[in-house]
Amino acid sequence: HLLANGFRGQVKLIYIDPPFDSGADYVRKVELRGPKGKVKLDGEDYTLGEQIQYTDIWANDNYLQFMYERLLLMKELMAAEGSIYLHVDWRRSSQLRMIMDEVFGSDNFLNEVVWHFPNKIQGNIKRFATNHNNLLLYAKDKNKFTFHRLEEERDKPIKVNRRYWDAKTGFFATERDENGNVLYTERKERVVDDVWVIPAVSSDENTQLDYPTQKPEQLLERALVASSNPNDLILDCFIGSGTTASVAQKLGRRWI
């Protein structure tokens, strides 16, 4: 529908948080008057007070085919200078990376961003705790995509060497005074790299909708500020609880 109605090549940034093939049904609690517990309908057990949001159970390769077909359509919607974040976890990240390489071209791969959420507790498991997701970032054309370098404030300032670009050697060099002593400067900010440490649950209760896989607005804000400009068209076709649209609206972007 979008391709046929004027949106081909118009989307500047796509962010999707699709199902992860987690093998689970995601539910939310609902308040009901009357009896509690389980009931049997049409031979199936249902828990009163729960509402299924979506099912993330797939058979064989249906999941990968489902994603492949949709990524092909998304590429057609993207502008020449557009880019896409695909949000995944450990279950399918390696396979989706290969599909993204096929659809967008391995040369257009930009980053595998690690979103580390330090406040998640997994209990007593016999392995390392899985406290991160991955955002696969691709450009439609690596020579045209939008990107703004981001900085974040440090917990406390640090002293770093003052450096400059030495055109003769083609490398950065350390600045020194007339006596050969290294010159330092104080840095209060750090450049954001490909590891984003952001709590999984926002501290702002006004943004929490009790959607089972809701992502924090801070995560989407970082992606949108880095990879789009005001008035750009943003697409999230796995909209979930609406976080992408909410952040896009606040940042002055248009959104689908």
ABEGO torsion letter per residue (X at the ends): XAAAAGABGABABBBBBBBAGAGBBBBBBBBBBEBBEBBBBGGBBBBBGBBBABBBBBBEAAAAAAAAAAAAAAAAABBAABBBBBBBBAAAAAAAAAAAAAAAEAAABABBBBBBBAABBAEBBBBBBBABBBBBBBBABAAABBBBBBBBBBABBBBBBBBBBBAAAGBBBBBBBAAGBBBBBBBABBBBBABBBBBABBABAAABAGBAABBBAAAAAAAAAAABBBGBBBBBABAEAGAAAAAAAAAGBBBX
